[in-house]
Amino acid sequence: MKDIRLVALDLDGTVFNDKKEITPRTLAAIRAACARGVAVLPATGRTASGIPAAFTSIPGVRYALTSNGASVVDLTTGEKLVNQPFGTEQALKIYDLLEQGGGMMSIFIGGKSYTTRANAENHMDVVPENLKSYFRTTRIEVDDMHATLRTHAH
């Protein structure tokens, strides 16, 4: 690992198994890389607040690539090192277009995940069983996504 300086790891199905656990072998590999000075970070579609502490509390894990690549966060300070959100109008156009296709949808605003109550109620059946708890506990349900996007800083 002498030449490796950074390892970015997906969470679900990579770091975490279907039971949302880090296996001892995976944990040992992450710890060994950190001990050698390799920057190990989660690379996820989740927001920083949605990354389980089982990963972020590993000594040496300091940064996270989140929001499907739109943000890089220093987990120690909370500082956003990279922040590349869509503008409000562009986000609304994309949201409206994707909403036509159905399925569970969320918009990340300021490190938090928002979905409409209707979307959460109507599409939980398409969420894999092992992710349902995560979706239910990490999404802020709102009545109107347009109003939410226009009133929250992002």
Z-matrix of the N, CA and C atoms (Angstrom, degrees):
N
C 1 1.456
C 2 1.521 1 111.73
N 3 1.274 2 118.90 1 11.91
C 4 1.452 3 122.52 2 -176.49
C 5 1.523 4 112.95 3 -54.27
N 6 1.329 5 118.33 4 -43.29
C 7 1.455 6 121.62 5 -175.94
C 8 1.520 7 113.71 6 -89.81
N 9 1.306 8 117.34 7 -9.48
C 10 1.464 9 120.32 8 -179.00
C 11 1.523 10 108.57 9 -82.00
N 12 1.337 11 115.64 10 125.80
C 13 1.467 12 119.34 11 -178.55
C 14 1.525 13 112.39 12 -112.18
N 15 1.337 14 116.40 13 -19.99
C 16 1.451 15 119.73 14 -177.82
C 17 1.526 16 109.70 15 -147.90
N 18 1.337 17 115.61 16 137.93
C 19 1.461 18 121.80 17 173.41
C 20 1.526 19 106.61 18 -128.95
N 21 1.326 20 116.44 19 120.46
C 22 1.459 21 122.10 20 177.26
C 23 1.522 22 107.96 21 -106.80
N 24 1.313 23 116.59 22 126.63
C 25 1.461 24 121.76 23 -173.64
C 26 1.519 25 112.43 24 -120.57
N 27 1.321 26 115.81 25 131.20
C 28 1.450 27 122.01 26 170.57
C 29 1.535 28 107.71 27 -64.81
N 30 1.300 29 117.19 28 156.07
C 31 1.470 30 120.05 29 -177.66
C 32 1.523 31 113.09 30 -93.09
N 33 1.322 32 116.28 31 -69.16
C 34 1.464 33 120.83 32 -171.18
C 35 1.523 34 111.28 33 -72.69
N 36 1.323 35 114.78 34 118.22
C 37 1.455 36 120.83 35 -179.68
C 38 1.521 37 113.62 36 87.49
N 39 1.324 38 116.87 37 -4.04
C 40 1.466 39 121.20 38 178.20
C 41 1.526 40 108.78 39 -119.45
N 42 1.317 41 117.22 40 -73.02
C 43 1.469 42 120.07 41 176.18
C 44 1.525 43 109.69 42 -74.82
N 45 1.321 44 116.29 43 -43.20
C 46 1.464 45 121.25 44 -178.41
C 47 1.521 46 110.21 45 -103.38
N 48 1.325 47 115.82 46 135.08
C 49 1.464 48 119.87 47 175.54
C 50 1.529 49 109.51 48 -79.97
N 51 1.312 50 117.81 49 -174.40
C 52 1.462 51 121.40 50 -177.52
C 53 1.524 52 113.49 51 -64.49
N 54 1.317 53 117.10 52 -17.52
C 55 1.463 54 121.15 53 177.31
C 56 1.523 55 111.52 54 -92.82
N 57 1.349 56 116.24 55 8.09
C 58 1.466 57 123.00 56 -178.61
C 59 1.522 58 111.46 57 62.82
N 60 1.314 59 116.14 58 39.03
C 61 1.464 60 122.93 59 178.35
C 62 1.525 61 109.44 60 -119.00
N 63 1.326 62 115.11 61 149.07
C 64 1.455 63 120.60 62 170.99
C 65 1.523 64 105.87 63 -94.00
N 66 1.315 65 116.69 64 122.37
C 67 1.466 66 118.82 65 -179.14
C 68 1.530 67 109.50 66 -69.09
N 69 1.314 68 117.73 67 155.35
C 70 1.471 69 120.18 68 178.02
C 71 1.527 70 112.73 69 -55.37
N 72 1.313 71 117.52 70 -37.83
C 73 1.471 72 120.99 71 -179.83
C 74 1.532 73 110.90 72 -64.89
N 75 1.336 74 116.66 73 -44.86
C 76 1.464 75 120.60 74 179.28
C 77 1.519 76 110.83 75 -65.33
N 78 1.325 77 116.74 76 -43.38
C 79 1.463 78 121.01 77 178.68
C 80 1.527 79 110.90 78 -60.82
N 81 1.321 80 116.59 79 -42.52
C 82 1.468 81 120.66 80 179.07
C 83 1.527 82 110.63 81 -62.93
N 84 1.316 83 117.65 82 -40.13
C 85 1.465 84 121.38 83 179.84
C 86 1.532 85 111.07 84 -66.02
N 87 1.320 86 116.65 85 -41.99
C 88 1.470 87 120.46 86 178.25
C 89 1.523 88 110.01 87 -64.26
N 90 1.318 89 117.06 88 -46.67
C 91 1.468 90 120.63 89 179.42
C 92 1.520 91 111.99 90 -61.97
N 93 1.320 92 116.90 91 -40.31
C 94 1.471 93 120.50 92 179.51
C 95 1.524 94 110.63 93 -64.52
N 96 1.320 95 117.28 94 -41.77
C 97 1.466 96 120.52 95 178.86
C 98 1.531 97 110.08 96 -64.16
N 99 1.325 98 117.45 97 -45.39
C 100 1.471 99 121.06 98 178.61
C 101 1.528 100 110.78 99 -60.96
N 102 1.316 101 116.35 100 -41.95
C 103 1.467 102 120.51 101 -179.60
C 104 1.527 103 111.48 102 -62.62
N 105 1.321 104 117.55 103 -26.57
C 106 1.479 105 121.96 104 178.98
C 107 1.531 106 111.89 105 -88.86
N 108 1.319 107 116.56 106 4.79
C 109 1.454 108 119.72 107 178.27
C 110 1.517 109 115.21 108 87.77
N 111 1.325 110 116.93 109 8.95
C 112 1.468 111 120.99 110 177.90
C 113 1.527 112 107.89 111 -79.11
N 114 1.331 113 116.48 112 131.77
C 115 1.465 114 120.26 113 174.51
C 116 1.529 115 107.37 114 -75.64
N 117 1.319 116 116.69 115 116.33
C 118 1.464 117 122.46 116 178.37
C 119 1.522 118 107.03 117 -110.14
N 120 1.322 119 116.03 118 125.06
C 121 1.452 120 118.31 119 -178.28
C 122 1.509 121 111.56 120 -140.51
N 123 1.335 122 115.73 121 148.18
C 124 1.458 123 118.95 122 173.43
C 125 1.520 124 109.19 123 -72.20
N 126 1.317 125 116.86 124 139.27
C 127 1.465 126 123.70 125 174.60
C 128 1.519 127 105.29 126 -121.77
N 129 1.327 128 116.11 127 109.01
C 130 1.457 129 119.29 128 -166.44
C 131 1.522 130 112.87 129 -146.44
N 132 1.293 131 114.94 130 159.55
C 133 1.455 132 120.90 131 171.06
C 134 1.513 133 111.78 132 -77.88
N 135 1.313 134 116.26 133 -14.12
C 136 1.463 135 120.92 134 -178.82
C 137 1.529 136 110.89 135 -70.17
N 138 1.320 137 114.55 136 164.44
C 139 1.458 138 120.46 137 169.07
C 140 1.525 139 107.20 138 -80.07
N 141 1.322 140 117.20 139 165.54
C 142 1.469 141 120.73 140 179.27
C 143 1.522 142 110.93 141 -59.25
N 144 1.331 143 117.31 142 -37.92
C 145 1.467 144 120.16 143 -179.57
C 146 1.521 145 112.58 144 -69.36
N 147 1.330 146 117.75 145 -15.08
C 148 1.462 147 121.77 146 -179.91
C 149 1.515 148 114.26 147 -93.55
N 150 1.330 149 117.16 148 1.27
C 151 1.462 150 120.02 149 178.58
C 152 1.525 151 108.24 150 -84.06
N 153 1.311 152 117.79 151 124.24
C 154 1.465 153 120.17 152 -177.58
C 155 1.532 154 112.54 153 -60.13
N 156 1.317 155 115.38 154 142.04
C 157 1.465 156 121.97 155 178.65
C 158 1.523 157 111.71 156 -60.25
N 159 1.324 158 117.38 157 -24.25
C 160 1.465 159 119.88 158 178.67
C 161 1.529 160 110.60 159 -58.49
N 162 1.327 161 117.74 160 -26.97
C 163 1.471 162 121.36 161 176.80
C 164 1.526 163 110.50 162 -94.14
N 165 1.326 164 117.29 163 -49.34
C 166 1.463 165 120.07 164 -174.09
C 167 1.524 166 113.51 165 -68.19
N 168 1.318 167 117.63 166 -19.24
C 169 1.470 168 120.10 167 -179.76
C 170 1.524 169 113.42 168 -89.20
N 171 1.324 170 117.72 169 -0.47
C 172 1.460 171 120.30 170 177.10
C 173 1.527 172 107.68 171 -68.98
N 174 1.325 173 118.69 172 124.64
C 175 1.469 174 120.45 173 179.70
C 176 1.529 175 111.13 174 -54.94
N 177 1.318 176 115.41 175 128.26
C 178 1.454 177 120.87 176 -179.80
C 179 1.511 178 113.82 177 102.96
N 180 1.339 179 117.87 178 -17.17
C 181 1.470 180 120.80 179 176.83
C 182 1.528 181 106.76 180 -83.96
N 183 1.315 182 115.80 181 110.53
C 184 1.461 183 119.97 182 -174.23
C 185 1.527 184 113.62 183 -117.64
N 186 1.313 185 118.05 184 -32.12
C 187 1.456 186 121.37 185 -174.21
C 188 1.525 187 110.87 186 -115.75
N 189 1.338 188 115.28 187 158.73
C 190 1.467 189 120.51 188 176.25
C 191 1.519 190 109.15 189 -141.37
N 192 1.318 191 115.83 190 133.72
C 193 1.467 192 123.51 191 172.44
C 194 1.515 193 105.20 192 -95.15
N 195 1.330 194 117.44 193 112.93
C 196 1.456 195 120.94 194 -170.04
C 197 1.524 196 112.19 195 -126.84
N 198 1.316 197 114.00 196 179.84
C 199 1.469 198 122.33 197 175.51
C 200 1.524 199 111.85 198 51.98
N 201 1.333 200 115.16 199 44.85
C 202 1.467 201 121.74 200 178.92
C 203 1.522 202 112.45 201 57.44
N 204 1.321 203 115.87 202 35.09
C 205 1.458 204 120.86 203 176.29
C 206 1.515 205 115.04 204 94.67
N 207 1.320 206 119.11 205 -3.19
C 208 1.462 207 121.41 206 -177.47
C 209 1.523 208 112.94 207 -80.53
N 210 1.332 209 117.52 208 -10.58
C 211 1.458 210 120.06 209 -174.60
C 212 1.527 211 110.95 210 -145.67
N 213 1.316 212 115.09 211 140.96
C 214 1.458 213 121.88 212 168.80
C 215 1.527 214 105.82 213 -123.42
N 216 1.336 215 115.78 214 126.15
C 217 1.452 216 121.60 215 -173.60
C 218 1.519 217 110.15 216 -121.06
N 219 1.329 218 115.68 217 139.13
C 220 1.455 219 121.68 218 170.15
C 221 1.523 220 105.61 219 -83.89
N 222 1.317 221 117.26 220 110.68
C 223 1.462 222 121.58 221 -175.53
C 224 1.528 223 112.52 222 -67.81
N 225 1.321 224 117.14 223 -22.18
C 226 1.464 225 121.24 224 179.91
C 227 1.524 226 111.27 225 -75.16
N 228 1.337 227 116.44 226 -43.76
C 229 1.463 228 120.62 227 -174.81
C 230 1.524 229 113.58 228 -104.95
N 231 1.337 230 116.93 229 -17.94
C 232 1.455 231 121.07 230 -174.98
C 233 1.521 232 112.86 231 83.02
N 234 1.331 233 117.60 232 -1.07
C 235 1.462 234 121.63 233 -179.05
C 236 1.526 235 110.54 234 -66.25
N 237 1.332 236 115.29 235 135.88
C 238 1.460 237 121.02 236 175.10
C 239 1.527 238 107.00 237 -88.08
N 240 1.304 239 116.49 238 111.68
C 241 1.456 240 121.53 239 -179.99
C 242 1.526 241 111.04 240 -81.95
N 243 1.327 242 116.21 241 -31.84
C 244 1.461 243 123.25 242 174.51
C 245 1.517 244 106.09 243 -133.44
N 246 1.319 245 116.07 244 133.91
C 247 1.461 246 120.49 245 178.44
C 248 1.524 247 107.52 246 -147.05
N 249 1.331 248 116.88 247 104.69
C 250 1.454 249 121.62 248 -175.27
C 251 1.530 250 111.38 249 -127.35
N 252 1.320 251 117.10 250 66.13
C 253 1.465 252 118.50 251 -179.12
C 254 1.527 253 111.75 252 -77.61
N 255 1.323 254 114.90 253 161.02
C 256 1.457 255 120.51 254 170.30
C 257 1.526 256 108.00 255 -71.49
N 258 1.322 257 117.08 256 153.08
C 259 1.454 258 120.83 257 170.33
C 260 1.518 259 109.59 258 -69.34
N 261 1.313 260 117.05 259 161.28
C 262 1.464 261 121.45 260 -176.28
C 263 1.522 262 112.69 261 -56.39
N 264 1.309 263 117.55 262 -51.23
C 265 1.473 264 120.03 263 -176.26
C 266 1.528 265 111.54 264 -65.17
N 267 1.319 266 116.46 265 -39.85
C 268 1.471 267 119.57 266 177.84
C 269 1.526 268 110.37 267 -64.99
N 270 1.328 269 117.25 268 -42.63
C 271 1.465 270 121.04 269 178.69
C 272 1.528 271 110.69 270 -61.36
N 273 1.330 272 116.95 271 -40.99
C 274 1.468 273 119.99 272 179.92
C 275 1.521 274 111.63 273 -66.12
N 276 1.323 275 117.55 274 -40.35
C 277 1.465 276 120.36 275 178.09
C 278 1.532 277 110.75 276 -62.40
N 279 1.324 278 115.81 277 -44.32
C 280 1.467 279 120.16 278 179.53
C 281 1.525 280 110.21 279 -65.19
N 282 1.323 281 116.76 280 -43.96
C 283 1.461 282 121.58 281 179.14
C 284 1.527 283 110.39 282 -58.49
N 285 1.329 284 116.98 283 -49.03
C 286 1.466 285 121.00 284 -178.35
C 287 1.528 286 111.28 285 -62.00
N 288 1.306 287 116.72 286 -39.51
C 289 1.458 288 121.02 287 179.20
C 290 1.530 289 110.70 288 -65.46
N 291 1.327 290 116.74 289 -47.84
C 292 1.467 291 120.27 290 -178.32
C 293 1.521 292 112.92 291 -70.39
N 294 1.319 293 116.17 292 -31.28
C 295 1.466 294 119.77 293 -179.71
C 296 1.529 295 111.30 294 -60.27
N 297 1.301 296 117.37 295 -30.04
C 298 1.468 297 121.65 296 179.37
C 299 1.527 298 111.72 297 -62.24
N 300 1.325 299 116.61 298 -28.60
C 301 1.462 300 120.86 299 -178.84
C 302 1.511 301 113.75 300 -83.03
N 303 1.318 302 117.66 301 -11.32
C 304 1.458 303 121.12 302 -179.92
C 305 1.515 304 112.06 303 77.54
N 306 1.297 305 116.41 304 -179.57
C 307 1.458 306 122.36 305 -179.53
C 308 1.511 307 111.98 306 99.31
N 309 1.314 308 115.37 307 167.50
C 310 1.463 309 121.40 308 -179.27
C 311 1.522 310 109.20 309 -71.80
N 312 1.326 311 116.53 310 124.39
C 313 1.461 312 121.19 311 -178.56
C 314 1.514 313 110.74 312 -129.41
N 315 1.321 314 114.62 313 144.03
C 316 1.454 315 121.42 314 175.24
C 317 1.515 316 108.90 315 -139.54
N 318 1.323 317 115.06 316 154.35
C 319 1.459 318 121.06 317 172.18
C 320 1.517 319 106.51 318 -122.31
N 321 1.316 320 115.86 319 133.50
C 322 1.457 321 121.20 320 178.84
C 323 1.525 322 108.44 321 -93.48
N 324 1.315 323 115.35 322 125.63
C 325 1.457 324 122.28 323 179.06
C 326 1.521 325 107.36 324 -132.70
N 327 1.303 326 116.28 325 118.46
C 328 1.465 327 120.09 326 176.72
C 329 1.513 328 113.80 327 58.49
N 330 1.309 329 117.29 328 35.22
C 331 1.457 330 121.02 329 177.90
C 332 1.517 331 114.83 330 82.67
N 333 1.320 332 117.18 331 5.95
C 334 1.463 333 121.42 332 178.00
C 335 1.519 334 109.11 333 -119.79
N 336 1.322 335 115.77 334 154.31
C 337 1.456 336 121.62 335 -176.66
C 338 1.529 337 109.72 336 -107.69
N 339 1.336 338 115.31 337 127.83
C 340 1.461 339 122.05 338 -178.68
C 341 1.525 340 110.41 339 -118.19
N 342 1.308 341 115.50 340 143.61
C 343 1.460 342 122.06 341 171.64
C 344 1.522 343 107.47 342 -144.12
N 345 1.307 344 116.76 343 161.25
C 346 1.455 345 118.18 344 176.76
C 347 1.530 346 108.98 345 -81.88
N 348 1.316 347 115.54 346 153.24
C 349 1.467 348 119.88 347 176.98
C 350 1.528 349 110.09 348 -58.43
N 351 1.327 350 115.75 349 -41.60
C 352 1.467 351 119.95 350 -179.41
C 353 1.522 352 110.61 351 -62.08
N 354 1.322 353 117.63 352 -42.51
C 355 1.457 354 120.47 353 179.87
C 356 1.523 355 110.17 354 -63.87
N 357 1.314 356 117.28 355 -44.10
C 358 1.461 357 120.53 356 -179.68
C 359 1.526 358 111.48 357 -63.32
N 360 1.323 359 116.98 358 -40.73
C 361 1.464 360 120.97 359 -179.45
C 362 1.526 361 112.55 360 -70.96
N 363 1.314 362 116.53 361 -38.22
C 364 1.464 363 120.76 362 -172.75
C 365 1.521 364 115.31 363 -87.17
N 366 1.327 365 118.06 364 -14.93
C 367 1.456 366 118.64 365 -171.65
C 368 1.530 367 115.51 366 -127.81
N 369 1.304 368 117.75 367 9.30
C 370 1.464 369 119.48 368 179.28
C 371 1.530 370 110.58 369 -62.54
N 372 1.324 371 117.34 370 -23.49
C 373 1.463 372 120.33 371 -179.39
C 374 1.536 373 112.67 372 -67.18
N 375 1.334 374 118.52 373 -19.25
C 376 1.466 375 120.13 374 178.95
C 377 1.530 376 112.49 375 -90.28
N 378 1.327 377 116.46 376 -6.27
C 379 1.461 378 120.76 377 179.71
C 380 1.528 379 108.28 378 -84.51
N 381 1.337 380 117.39 379 130.54
C 382 1.472 381 119.56 380 177.83
C 383 1.526 382 110.86 381 -56.33
N 384 1.314 383 115.94 382 143.87
C 385 1.463 384 122.22 383 -176.05
C 386 1.534 385 112.10 384 -51.36
N 387 1.331 386 116.69 385 -41.25
C 388 1.464 387 119.16 386 -176.07
C 389 1.536 388 112.81 387 -73.97
N 390 1.329 389 118.78 388 -6.05
C 391 1.465 390 121.59 389 178.16
C 392 1.527 391 113.30 390 -110.95
N 393 1.329 392 117.34 391 -4.94
C 394 1.464 393 119.96 392 -176.39
C 395 1.521 394 112.60 393 -60.48
N 396 1.299 395 117.47 394 -44.43
C 397 1.466 396 120.29 395 179.22
C 398 1.521 397 110.69 396 -61.40
N 399 1.328 398 116.14 397 -42.40
C 400 1.467 399 120.54 398 178.21
C 401 1.528 400 110.31 399 -59.99
N 402 1.324 401 117.80 400 -46.89
C 403 1.462 402 120.95 401 -179.34
C 404 1.525 403 110.75 402 -63.01
N 405 1.320 404 116.71 403 -41.65
C 406 1.471 405 119.66 404 -177.59
C 407 1.520 406 112.73 405 -68.26
N 408 1.321 407 117.29 406 -30.88
C 409 1.460 408 119.65 407 -174.73
C 410 1.520 409 114.44 408 -97.47
N 411 1.316 410 118.33 409 -10.20
C 412 1.465 411 119.40 410 -176.70
C 413 1.524 412 113.66 411 -114.09
N 414 1.305 413 118.81 412 -5.41
C 415 1.462 414 121.66 413 179.54
C 416 1.519 415 109.87 414 -99.06
N 417 1.322 416 115.55 415 135.41
C 418 1.460 417 121.47 416 172.23
C 419 1.524 418 105.66 417 -93.36
N 420 1.320 419 116.18 418 119.73
C 421 1.463 420 120.02 419 -177.44
C 422 1.530 421 110.05 420 -89.15
N 423 1.328 422 114.63 421 130.68
C 424 1.464 423 121.71 422 -179.21
C 425 1.523 424 108.81 423 -126.84
N 426 1.331 425 115.88 424 162.50
C 427 1.464 426 120.08 425 179.04
C 428 1.519 427 112.08 426 -81.46
N 429 1.328 428 117.30 427 -36.47
C 430 1.467 429 121.36 428 -171.88
C 431 1.526 430 109.78 429 -137.21
N 432 1.320 431 116.75 430 111.27
C 433 1.461 432 120.25 431 -178.27
C 434 1.527 433 111.60 432 -66.68
N 435 1.320 434 117.62 433 -34.58
C 436 1.459 435 120.07 434 178.99
C 437 1.521 436 110.38 435 -61.61
N 438 1.315 437 117.51 436 -47.72
C 439 1.468 438 121.70 437 179.97
C 440 1.528 439 110.39 438 -64.08
N 441 1.327 440 116.73 439 -38.72
C 442 1.463 441 120.81 440 -179.78
C 443 1.520 442 110.41 441 -64.69
N 444 1.312 443 117.67 442 -46.10
C 445 1.471 444 120.93 443 179.26
C 446 1.527 445 111.54 444 -63.15
N 447 1.304 446 116.79 445 -35.92
C 448 1.466 447 119.16 446 -177.37
C 449 1.525 448 113.36 447 -77.89
N 450 1.323 449 117.17 448 -20.88
C 451 1.471 450 119.04 449 -176.02
C 452 1.525 451 114.16 450 -104.82
N 453 1.332 452 118.66 451 -11.22
C 454 1.460 453 120.69 452 -179.62
C 455 1.521 454 110.51 453 -105.84
N 456 1.311 455 114.82 454 135.21
C 457 1.471 456 119.18 455 176.43
C 458 1.511 457 109.74 456 -67.55
N 459 1.313 458 116.89 457 138.61
C 460 1.468 459 121.57 458 177.67
C 461 1.512 460 110.27 459 -150.95
